[in-house]
Amino acid sequence: MQTRTIGLSEVPIAEELLRTVENMHNQIFKYSRDAEGQYVVTLSVGKIASEFGLEGDRIEDILLEDATRLMPLFEKAYNGQVVEYESERDGRVFHTILSPVHIDGKVREVIGSCTEITERKQIEQQLLEAQELYSSLVEDTLIGVYIAFVEQEGFVYVNPRLADMFGYTQEEMVTMTAAELAVPEGRETIREHQRLRMDGDRRNLHYPFRGLCKDGRVIDVEVLQKTSMYKGKPAVIGILQDVTERKQAEEMVRKSELLSVVGQMAAGVAHEIRNPLTSLKGFVQLLKTHGGKQEYFSIMLSELNRIEFIISEFLVLAKPQAVVHRLCEIKPLLDHIIALAKTHAIMKNVQIITQYEPNLPCINAEENQIKQVFLNLLKNAIEAMPNGGEVRVSVRREETIVISFQDQGCGIPEDRIAKLGEPFYTTKESGTGLGLMVSFKIISHHGGNISVDSKVGVGTTFEVRLPVP
């Protein structure tokens, strides 16, 4: 017998190979046909064979399961085909390969190799379940999903919901571009996003657009998209949501809020009219004592016009009209309001001090609305000092125009500042809270904001910030 040297001893090659096979974590077996044509097992070794006792002369003795299903496969292997199959036993899965051995052009025996693949099958099952879950999430979701390559305009994939949203089939949509799904006036925006992507912009995008359906319907859509990799290429993965019903619901809420404001204004209209009436009363008293002056009549006429304006605004709330913004100089606007409030300030023993930076730019505003805000804030500052004091009105230029109303009143506790501007929330016994509510909304609609700084016992400062055109 042929031998070879291993270490210091010589071991027959056959014995070495047998010992190696016996310690492998699988099963190696061989079978052939005897003179009578019956299958005979000539070898069955390995740790799987040892663990399950797969030993014997018959094929049935070396199998992990009943031979009924497997015998045709063993026959096929002996006829010259390589055969693979899987078996299960005690919750474990095994993979077997049957390889025919040809000698002189004929199959003389078949070698079988059985390996445990339980862990691999578990991983495959987990991957399959994850794939099915992903497919279900994408295919059955109520949100449209799409994939498009950055370098191409068309879609690579759209889910059924996205196709249904626009009234197309999935096959039709993969032949279209994103711009074709928008109304004509909105297509350039989508094309611009495409150009930015092609230029390397990888930011996430979230924007609304008006979608055009196959049947001509127009829907409101919101899209969120990010850039990733798909099949080795940069691709846009996005989701689209039809927000038409939400928009309609928001419009219904807006109209309901408008009706609510009408009700609130019914309670607060007296509050708004009291401002000009106070000035009218003061000037009438002055007329009695000093005789008539044209200057007073002019102011009184202006105040009466303001009363008419406030009432008109109240009456047309149910039918809103377009607000016209134009460039306004801030100083003359404030001077007019201070002139209106001076009589009221004198009656309260309050002095109004002004400080304006030079060369102030104009603001883009609806003049009457801004006057209403300034008059509310100035009146509140005056009434915050029942024992008299000073109100400082100042204007300065930062990135915005900042108009400040500072009083020396009792101040507002910090926990109550956050609630200022809410309907019917007020720090005054006779107030309604509507003045500040309206003021906050007006400034917000002008692209600005109102901030409040207050210290109890020291005073309060309201700062109005308006953008510079």
C-alpha positions in Angstrom: 0.0 0.0 0.0 1.3 3.5 -0.9 2.3 5.6 2.1 3.5 9.1 2.8 5.3 10.8 5.6 3.4 13.0 8.1 5.5 14.3 11.0 7.6 11.4 12.4 5.3 8.6 11.4 4.1 7.1 8.2 0.3 6.7 7.9 -1.4 4.9 5.0 -3.2 7.5 2.7 -6.5 5.5 2.9 -6.5 5.6 6.6 -5.7 9.3 6.7 -8.5 10.2 4.3 -11.0 8.0 6.2 -10.2 9.7 9.5 -10.5 13.1 7.9 -13.9 12.3 6.4 -15.2 10.8 9.7 -14.5 14.0 11.4 -16.1 16.3 8.9 -19.4 18.0 9.9 -21.4 16.3 7.2 -22.1 12.8 5.8 -20.2 11.2 3.0 -21.7 8.0 1.5 -21.3 5.8 -1.6 -23.5 3.3 -3.2 -23.3 1.0 -6.2 -25.2 -1.9 -7.8 -24.3 -5.5 -7.1 -24.4 -8.4 -9.6 -28.2 -8.7 -9.0 -28.8 -5.1 -9.7 -29.6 -4.1 -6.1 -28.2 -0.9 -4.6 -25.5 -1.5 -2.0 -24.1 1.1 0.4 -20.3 0.9 0.4 -19.5 3.9 2.7 -21.4 6.1 5.2 -19.2 8.3 7.4 -19.0 11.7 8.9 -20.4 13.4 12.1 -24.0 13.6 10.7 -23.8 9.8 10.0 -22.5 9.2 13.5 -25.1 11.5 15.2 -28.1 9.9 13.5 -26.7 6.4 13.2 -26.8 6.3 9.4 -25.0 3.1 8.9 -25.9 -0.1 7.0 -25.8 -1.9 3.7 -29.1 -0.6 2.3 -29.9 2.9 1.1 -32.8 3.1 3.5 -30.3 2.7 6.3 -28.2 5.8 5.5 -31.1 8.3 4.8 -32.4 11.1 7.1 -36.0 10.5 6.0 -38.2 7.8 4.4 -36.7 6.5 1.2 -40.0 6.5 -0.7 -39.5 10.1 -2.0 -35.8 9.7 -2.5 -35.4 6.4 -4.4 -36.3 7.9 -7.8 -33.6 10.5 -7.2 -31.0 7.8 -6.4 -32.0 6.0 -9.5 -31.6 9.2 -11.6 -28.1 9.8 -10.1 -27.1 6.2 -11.1 -28.2 7.0 -14.6 -25.6 9.7 -14.8 -27.3 12.9 -13.6 -26.1 15.1 -10.7 -29.0 15.3 -8.3 -29.6 17.7 -5.3 -32.3 17.5 -2.7 -33.1 18.7 0.8 -34.2 16.7 3.9 -35.6 17.6 7.3 -35.2 15.9 10.6 -35.8 17.1 14.1 -36.4 20.6 12.9 -33.0 20.7 11.1 -32.5 21.0 7.4 -29.9 19.1 5.3 -28.7 19.5 1.7 -27.5 16.4 -0.2 -25.7 16.2 -3.6 -25.5 12.9 -5.5 -22.6 12.8 -8.0 -22.2 9.8 -10.3 -18.7 8.3 -10.8 -18.0 7.3 -14.4 -15.4 4.6 -15.2 -14.9 3.5 -18.8 -17.9 5.5 -19.8 -20.2 3.9 -17.3 -21.5 4.9 -13.9 -19.9 2.5 -11.4 -20.9 4.2 -8.2 -22.5 7.4 -6.8 -21.0 9.6 -4.1 -23.3 11.4 -1.8 -22.5 14.5 0.3 -24.9 15.6 3.0 -24.4 19.0 4.8 -26.6 20.7 7.4 -28.0 24.0 6.1 -30.4 24.9 9.0 -28.8 28.2 9.7 -28.7 29.2 6.0 -32.4 28.3 5.6 -33.3 30.4 8.6 -31.5 33.3 7.2 -33.1 32.8 3.8 -36.5 32.6 5.5 -35.8 35.8 7.3 -34.7 37.5 4.1 -37.8 36.2 2.3 -40.1 37.5 5.1 -38.3 40.8 5.1 -38.7 41.0 1.3 -42.4 40.1 1.5 -42.9 42.7 4.2 -41.1 45.4 2.2 -43.0 44.4 -0.9 -46.3 44.6 1.1 -45.4 47.9 2.6 -44.6 49.4 -0.8 -47.2 47.7 -2.9 -50.1 48.0 -0.5 -49.4 51.3 1.1 -51.8 54.2 0.9 -49.0 56.5 -0.1 -47.5 56.7 -3.6 -43.9 55.5 -3.9 -41.6 55.9 -6.9 -37.9 55.4 -7.9 -36.2 57.4 -10.6 -32.6 57.6 -11.7 -31.0 61.0 -11.2 -29.6 61.0 -14.8 -32.9 60.1 -16.4 -36.2 61.9 -16.4 -38.6 58.9 -16.4 -39.6 56.6 -13.5 -38.0 53.3 -12.9 -40.7 52.1 -10.6 -44.1 53.3 -9.3 -46.3 51.5 -6.8 -50.0 50.8 -7.5 -51.2 53.6 -5.2 -49.2 56.2 -7.1 -50.6 55.0 -10.4 -54.1 54.9 -9.0 -53.7 58.4 -7.6 -53.2 59.9 -11.1 -55.5 57.5 -12.9 -52.8 55.7 -14.9 -51.6 52.1 -14.9 -48.1 51.3 -13.6 -47.0 50.4 -17.1 -48.1 53.8 -18.4 -46.4 55.7 -15.6 -43.0 54.2 -16.1 -43.0 55.7 -19.6 -43.8 59.2 -18.2 -41.7 62.0 -16.5 -42.5 63.6 -13.2 -43.2 66.9 -14.8 -46.0 65.4 -16.8 -47.9 64.7 -13.5 -48.0 68.4 -12.6 -50.3 71.2 -14.0 -48.5 73.1 -16.8 -47.7 76.1 -14.6 -45.9 73.9 -12.0 -43.8 71.8 -14.3 -40.8 74.1 -14.4 -40.4 73.7 -10.6 -40.1 70.0 -11.0 -37.7 70.3 -13.8 -35.6 72.7 -11.7 -35.4 70.0 -9.0 -34.3 67.5 -11.6 -31.5 69.9 -12.8 -30.3 70.4 -9.2 -30.1 66.6 -8.7 -28.1 66.2 -11.9 -25.7 69.0 -10.7 -25.0 67.0 -7.5 -27.5 68.4 -5.0 -28.3 65.5 -2.6 -30.5 67.3 -0.1 -33.9 65.9 0.9 -36.7 67.7 -0.7 -40.2 68.3 0.6 -42.6 70.4 -1.4 -46.2 70.6 -2.6 -47.5 70.8 -6.1 -50.7 70.6 -8.1 -51.1 67.3 -9.8 -52.8 66.7 -13.1 -54.6 63.4 -13.4 -55.2 61.4 -16.6 -58.9 62.4 -16.6 -58.1 66.1 -16.2 -58.7 66.3 -12.5 -56.4 68.5 -10.4 -55.3 67.3 -7.0 -53.1 68.7 -4.3 -50.0 66.6 -3.7 -47.0 66.7 -1.3 -43.8 65.0 -2.2 -40.8 64.0 0.0 -37.8 62.6 -1.8 -34.2 61.7 -1.1 -31.2 60.6 -3.1 -29.9 57.1 -2.7 -28.4 54.3 -4.8 -30.4 51.8 -6.8 -28.8 49.1 -9.0 -25.5 50.9 -8.6 -26.7 54.3 -9.9 -27.7 57.5 -8.0 -31.5 57.4 -7.8 -34.3 59.5 -6.3 -36.6 57.6 -4.0 -39.8 59.5 -3.2 -43.2 59.3 -1.7 -46.3 61.3 -2.8 -49.4 61.9 -0.7 -52.7 63.1 -2.0 -53.6 65.9 0.4 -56.7 67.2 -1.6 -59.1 66.1 1.1 -56.8 67.5 3.8 -56.7 70.9 2.0 -60.5 70.8 1.7 -60.8 70.1 5.4 -58.4 72.9 6.2 -60.5 75.3 4.1 -63.6 74.2 6.0 -61.8 74.8 9.3 -60.6 78.2 8.1 -64.2 79.2 7.2 -65.4 77.9 10.6 -62.7 79.9 12.3 -63.8 82.9 10.3 -67.3 82.5 11.6 -65.9 82.2 15.1 -63.9 85.4 14.6 -67.1 87.1 13.6 -68.6 86.0 16.9 -65.6 87.2 18.8 -65.5 90.5 17.0 -69.2 91.0 17.9 -68.0 91.1 21.5 -64.8 93.0 20.7 -66.0 95.7 18.3 -66.8 98.0 21.1 -63.2 97.6 22.3 -61.9 98.6 18.9 -64.3 101.6 18.5 -63.4 102.9 22.0 -59.9 104.0 20.8 -61.1 106.7 18.3 -64.1 107.6 20.5 -61.7 108.5 23.3 -59.9 111.0 21.1 -63.2 112.4 19.9 -64.4 113.0 23.5 -61.1 114.7 24.4 -61.2 117.0 21.4 -64.9 117.9 22.1 -64.0 118.9 25.6 -61.1 121.0 24.3 -63.5 122.7 21.8 -65.8 123.6 24.7 -63.1 125.4 26.6 -60.8 126.8 23.8 -63.2 127.4 20.9 -63.0 125.6 17.6 -59.8 124.8 15.7 -59.6 123.4 12.2 -56.9 121.0 13.3 -59.3 119.4 15.8 -62.1 119.1 13.3 -59.6 117.4 10.9 -58.6 114.9 13.5 -62.2 114.3 14.6 -63.1 113.6 10.9 -60.2 111.2 10.6 -61.4 109.4 13.8 -64.9 109.1 12.5 -63.6 107.6 9.3 -61.7 105.1 11.3 -64.9 104.1 13.2 -66.5 103.7 9.8 -63.6 101.6 8.6 -63.7 99.3 11.7 -67.4 98.7 11.4 -67.1 98.1 7.7 -64.3 95.6 8.3 -66.5 93.8 10.8 -69.5 93.6 8.4 -67.4 92.2 5.5 -65.7 89.5 7.5 -68.1 87.0 6.1 -67.0 88.1 2.6 -63.3 88.8 2.8 -61.8 91.3 0.4 -58.3 91.5 -1.1 -55.8 93.3 1.1 -53.7 95.8 -0.9 -50.1 96.2 0.4 -48.1 99.2 -0.6 -44.9 101.0 0.6 -45.5 103.1 3.7 -43.2 105.4 5.6 -43.2 104.3 9.3 -42.6 107.7 10.9 -45.7 109.5 9.6 -47.8 106.4 10.3 -46.7 106.4 14.0 -47.0 110.2 14.3 -50.6 109.9 13.3 -51.4 107.2 15.8 -49.6 109.1 18.6 -51.6 112.2 17.7 -54.8 110.2 18.1 -53.7 108.7 21.5 -52.3 111.9 23.0 -55.7 113.0 24.4 -56.2 109.7 26.0 -52.6 109.8 27.4 -53.2 113.3 28.9 -56.3 112.0 30.7 -54.2 109.2 32.2 -51.4 111.5 33.1 -49.1 109.7 30.7 -46.4 111.3 28.5 -45.5 109.8 25.1 -41.8 110.1 24.2 -40.6 109.2 20.7 -37.2 108.2 19.3 -36.7 107.4 15.6 -33.5 106.5 13.9 -32.8 108.6 10.8 -33.3 107.4 7.2 -35.7 104.6 8.0 -36.7 102.5 5.0 -40.3 102.0 4.0 -42.3 98.9 4.8 -44.6 97.0 2.5 -47.9 96.9 4.4 -51.7 97.5 4.5 -51.7 100.9 6.2 -55.0 100.7 8.1 -54.1 97.3 9.6 -50.7 98.4 10.8 -52.3 101.5 12.3 -54.7 99.3 14.2 -51.8 97.3 15.6 -49.9 100.4 16.7 -53.0 101.9 18.2 -53.8 98.7 20.2 -50.2 98.5 21.6 -50.0 102.2 22.4 -53.4 102.2 24.1 -52.4 99.1 26.1 -49.2 100.8 27.2 -51.1 103.9 28.4 -53.7 101.9 30.3 -50.9 99.8 32.0 -50.0 102.9 34.0 -53.1 103.9 36.0 -50.9 106.3 38.1 -49.3 107.9 35.1 -45.8 107.6 33.7 -43.9 107.5 30.4 -44.5 105.5 27.2 -41.5 105.4 24.9 -42.1 104.7 21.2 -38.9 104.0 19.3 -38.0 102.8 15.8 -34.6 101.3 14.8 -33.2 99.4 11.9 -31.7 96.0 12.2 -32.2 93.2 9.7 -35.8 94.3 10.0 -37.7 97.4 11.2 -38.2 97.2 14.9 -41.0 99.3 16.5 -40.9 99.3 20.3 -43.6 100.3 22.8 -42.2 100.5 26.3 -44.3 101.4 29.4 -43.6 101.8 33.1 -46.5 99.8 34.2 -47.0 96.9 36.7 -45.6 94.3 34.3 -46.8 90.9 33.3 -45.8 87.6 35.1 -43.6 85.4 33.0 -46.1 82.4 33.0 -48.8 84.6 31.5 -46.7 86.1 28.6 -47.0 82.9 26.5 -50.8 83.2 26.5 -50.9 86.8 25.2 -52.6 86.9 21.8 -55.1 84.1 22.6 -58.7 85.0 22.2 -60.4 86.3 25.3 -57.1 86.1 27.3 -56.3 89.5 28.8 -54.5 91.0 31.8 -57.1 93.8 32.1 -60.3 93.5 34.0 -62.4 95.1 31.3 -60.5 93.7 28.3 -61.5 91.0 25.9 -58.0 89.9 24.6 -59.2 90.4 21.0 -57.0 93.5 20.4 -53.7 91.5 20.9 -55.1 88.5 19.1 -55.9 90.6 16.0 -52.6 92.4 16.3 -50.5 89.2 16.4 -52.4 87.9 13.3 -52.0 91.1 11.3 -48.2 91.2 11.9 -47.9 87.5 11.1 -49.7 88.1 7.8 -47.2 90.9 7.1 -44.3 88.4 7.5 -43.3 89.8 10.9 -43.6 89.0 14.6 -44.3 90.5 18.0 -42.2 89.8 21.0 -42.9 90.7 24.6 -40.4 91.4 27.4 -41.8 92.2 30.8 -40.7 92.5 34.4 -43.2 92.7 37.2 -43.1 96.1 38.9 -40.8 97.5 36.2 -42.8 97.6 33.0 -43.4 95.9 29.6 -41.9 96.3 26.2 -43.7 95.1 23.0 -41.5 94.9 19.9 -43.0 94.7 16.4 -40.6 93.4 13.8 -41.5 94.0 10.1 -39.5 92.9 7.1 -37.8 95.5 4.9 -38.8 95.0 1.2 
